[in-house]
Amino acid sequence: MCELCERYGDGYKPWYHNPYCFCRPLYRRKKNIHGENTLEGRYGAFPPEERDVIDYTREAIKAKLEDFARYPELRDASSHYSRINAGGQVLTLEEALKMVEIAWPMELQGCRCRRWYEGIEERCKEDYTCMGLTPGSFKNGKWPEMFRGGQVFVTPEDAKQWVLRMNAEGFIHVTGTVGDPPKLYGLCACDYPTCIGPRQLRDYGITRMTPGHYVAVIDPEKCDGCGTCVIRCQFGALTRMAKQKKAYINMYRCMGCGLCRDTCPTGALRMEPRENFPALVEQWPRYNQV
Amino acid sequence: MFDAAQTKGQSDRSKGPDPYMLNEEMLKQISEQFSVEKGIKGLDEENKKRRMVVGGREFFTHFGESLAKMTAELGEKYDDKTYEAIRKDLLEPLGQQYRFPIVLQRFVEIAYLSLFPSLSFVDIREGSLKRLAFRINNCPMYGKIKEVFPQAAADLICQYGCVALGKTLCQQLRFDDVKYGVVKLVTKAGYCEFEACREEKKNV
């Protein structure tokens, strides 16, 4: 199992099915200790380490273009700091569906990332591609600019239908966490190139996201080379071999979202536990290492 | 849905009390009636009457019931924006069946934050539609009882107060299908943990 499961699973596997990871008190007595001018003070949602992530990522991207000798070190530092607070872990459809059985309350909201990076405003329930998972959602009105697309609380059945629709439309499910121990604040529906996780991974090699607990495996006997999985893969893990007319998966790139499996018309893809492949287990970050 | 469309784009973080937090006047009113000192004083009187075991249990049961009733009353009287959001954004559109566990969680937090002013927050362990569980770590009441009446601490007399608090809150808030009980006790686990479980309705 991944280190997050070891640390925070408390008997649950994976860790994001541990009900404790969803819980928040509604009220706290102590005042905000970070002050108004920090990210935490302004947004109340980001730990101070987020500032390190932003700095290292900016420098890594700049170095890739202007000073390549420094790029590997900055890329690795950015990856490390991104995951100090358990940067989003990739989920299969089944894992995401299980999460919406456990979480309460749940609300749909406009994706801030899409607004920031692509200028896409999501203003109604049918457009929302982000789900908040904790009682913290009741306080979103504190930051009207951040949540200006509004929010709608949903029933467990509605939440399930949303997860299924996001999957059908080709979005990756990713945990949204904050703090240490990580608290799940949201269920993201990510895609490339809009979202930081897949974008930074594919374009800059910055591993902001934590690989999921599964990897995709192809049965070449069943594969008819249609290429649907290649189109679906947000991480660039799949290609189509022109000669063999079969899909090929680079399992080192596979983050275990299962979009390929969910869309394959012949059932040629299946998800296997990452633990079955020792070399792929190495991709899980160790949080106490620089 | 909160009125984001009509905001002026200003962050609602003006100086002064946070409208999303509990009303301090409410917490103060409850604290004045229910505190660790009041609990120790009540135990002391039972001790003087040489009826610590039975009397102590009765005292704390009454203590918990009274705290719950005052919490239920003042918790409704003193609103905050978090509770307003729960009512307007969650319960009105989705239905009153979703009052559990979030409304119970609110009142549990009010009770314990009032009773223990040194407590920063209540450690919620589970908050699903089926179960609310929370933990009290480093309980000031238990700590003081242990200091003054070690035997009463060993018998964990104060647990009757917490159990009565939880059960009475469920009654006051009309959670008839919720069963409240103890999960773990400080004498064995190092903390006390309580749960409220929604009983599954059986199909007739």
Interface residues (C-beta under 8 A of the other chain):
Chain A: P19 Y20 F22 C23 R24 P25 L26 Y27 R28 R29 K30 E36 R42 I102 A103 W104 P105 E107 P135 F138 K139 N140 G141 K142 W143 P144 E145 F147 R148 G149 G150 Q151 V152 F153 V154 T155 P156
Chain B: M1 F2 D3 A4 A5 T7 G9 Q10 S11 D12 R13 Y20 M21 L22 K81 T82 A85 I86 D89 L90 P93 L94 Y98 P101 I102 Q105 R106 E109 I110 L113 P117 L119 S120 F121 V122 D123 I124 R125 E126 G127 S128 L129 R131
